[in-house]
Amino acid sequence: MPFITVEDELVKKSVTDVGNKFITRYLPELDAMAVKVYLFALYICQNGQNYYTFGDFAKKLNMDEEQLAKYFEYLDEFELIAITSYTPFEIKILDIDNLSGKPKRLHPEKYEGLYEEIQALIAGRMVSQNEFRDYLVLLEDYSFERNALVMIISYCVNLKGDKISPAYIKKVATSFEQEGCTTVAKVEEKLSSYTNATSALIRLFAVMGIKRQPAVEDGELYNKWTGLGFSDDALLCAAKIFKAKSPEKLDRTVLELYKNKKFDPVEIDDYRKSRDSLYNATYRIARCLGVYMEDPSPYVENYTVKWYSYGFDAETLEKIATYCFLNGHNSFEKTDEFISKLYEDGVVDDDSVADLLERLAEDDKFIRRIFSACGLTRKIIPHDRQLLSLWRGWGFGDDMILAAAQRATSAGNPVAYMNNILSSWKNSGIFTYDNIPPVCPSHKNKNRNLEEEWRETLASLNITSENKD
């Protein structure tokens, strides 16, 4: 078994990969021979040369095994490697970018008096050595100026009290570092913006019912909102009328208002009223369609807003949704197809939509009579409505269409057979009932008295021989 192993994150390569952090942070601190040991160990692992023994390694670097062991112990102190066994001697090379890859030799003597200064700030509890070590890491690994870090700790204590957790201080300091605020001047500038925001945030918190003091993250959100162009009055208006109970909820509201270009309190109030109307209309449409909505927002954005832009109002949309439900189009997608067709045909206002829906209902009623005449019991499909429109477009009245249905009774596909009959009559110029050619005897034998059935059907429709044309 090789005496050196490596963490999975360090993939074998044809070159030896040395992290920049090793060069910038560790190289200046390490003994020169320790650097040679570390680099050679990286070379062995990353290039798959696992046949090296501990003795081979020592011989290659012209040292004895005892010296080599001491250098590995030295590297272990810096957490660059971990000694996993002494008999046999085995090590693991660590990833210096992991949290465990922080150097232990931080030279606290460089920061004389800092511990006492931090302890004086955090007077409500004892600052442990591990916590103080974390602050030294912030100074050395993240390049914070000493006084800049003290300013951040002081701000956090003033915000949260002198029993503040170290985790919160580290979180705030890390956020500062990510924005490049590691010097006294930049930290002072950032803290100044937070201080200026505090009074505005307190007023916002009062509207939202939040009892705590504004935190650093709240100041960041406030700066974000004002940077988008919202005034304090606009933020107060948004928090109140949208009933935002948390900074996160207000943030989502502000982004929605920004997307819709609503910045003034008057615009925000009008937008909320319109938005409420849209949401209420969407809920009513969903009820008419029998659709359950967990979150109406996608339906509002994808459908209702578009339908409103076409010129349809809420009452008309409910009528359309009811019709779609009764005719098997019980989804927003299918309703959208129907509404788009209405829009293309210029049927938008309530009266024209009502007239059309009434005509469509009458057409469906007549189609069911056709089905009864030709022996069908299935549901109506869009193709049936298209054929009815086609036949009427050819010039046939309802009596002629029903006559064709009577003659299609024995056909395997009655509707298709009806289309064949009507097409034949059209090409022969037969458009009145009196001119319909008689049924051949063979067809009469297959059906009971069709003429009698036909007259019964006409009677049920209140159509007489005088008005059947």
C-alpha positions, 0 to 999 in steps of 0.5 A: 500500500502506498504511504501517500494518499490524496483527497478525492477532490485532487484529480490526477493530472499530467501536470502537478497542480499547485493551488494559488493559495499555497503560493500566496499564503503558505509559501512565504511561511514555510521552511524551504525544505518543507516546500520541496517535500510538499511539492514532491508529494503532490507530484507523486500523487497527481501523476499516479506514481504510487509505487514510491515507498517512504524510504524511496521518498527520503532517498530522492530528496537526500534526507533520512527517514527521520528528517522526512517524518519531521517535515511531514509533521511540520506540514501537518501543523499547517494542515497542508497534509494529515499524518494518518499513520506512523507505523507504517508511515502514511499521510493524506494531502489535504485540499487547501481550499477546504475549511480545514485548510487554514494554517495553524501558525497564525503568529498572534504576536503580530496582533498584540492587544487585539484579543483584549480589544475584541473581548472588551467589545464582546463583554457579555461572554468569553471570547474563546481561543478558537473564536479568536483564531477565526478572527486571525484567519480573517485578518491573514487569509482575507486581508482585513485591516486590523481596525477594519475588522474591529469596526465590523465586530463593533457594529455587529455588537451594537446591532445584536448585543454583547452576547452576539454569536461568533457565527454572525460576526463571521457571516457579516465579515465574509459578506464585506470581504466578498464586496471588497470591503476589507480596508478601514475606508471601505468598511466605514463607507459601507457601515455609513450606508447601513446607518443612514438606512436604519431610520428608514428600516425602522419605519418599514419594520413598524408597518410590517409588524417586525419588532427586532432591530434592522440587521446588516442584511436588511441594510443590504436589501434597503440599499438594493431597493433604493438603488432600483429607484424606490423612495422611502414613501414608495417602500412604505406604500408597498409594504402596507398595501401588499401586507409584507410581513418580512423583508424577504416578502417585501423584496419579492414585492419590490422586484415585481413592482420594478418589473412592471415599472411601478415606482410612485405610491399612486402607481403602486396602489393602482397596480395592486388594485388591478392585480387583485382584480386579475387574481380574483378573475383568475380564481373565478375562471378556474372555478368555472373550468373546475381547475385547482390552482395552488399558485394562481400567479402563472395563470395570471401571467400566462393567460388572464393578463393576455385575455384582458389585453385582447379586450375581454372582461371578467364576466365574459371570460367566466361565460366562456370558461363555463362553455368550455367546461361543458364542452370538455375544454376544461383547462386553461390551455384549451380555453386559451385556444378557444379565446384566441380563435374568438379574438381572431374572429373579432368576437370580444365584447360581451354581447357578441360572445353571448350571441356566439355561445348561444348559437354554438349551444343551439348547434350542439343541440342540433348535432345531438338530434343528428346523432339520434337520427343516425343512431349515434350516442357518442359525445360531440367532437370539434370535427362534428361542429366543423362538418355542420358548418361546412354543410350549411355553407354548402347551402343545406338547411337543417331538414336536408341534413337530417334527411341525410342522417336518416339515410346514414343509419345503417352505415359503419361511419354515419357522419362520414356517410352523411358527408358523402350523401350531402356532397352528392346532393350538392354536386347534383344541385339538390338543395330542397327536401322535395327533390331528394331522390327516393331510397332504393328498395334494397336500402329500404329493406335494411331499414324500417320505414325511413320516410315515416321516421323522417316525418316524425323527426320533422314533427319533433323539430316543428318543421312541416312540409310547408316550411321545410325549405 
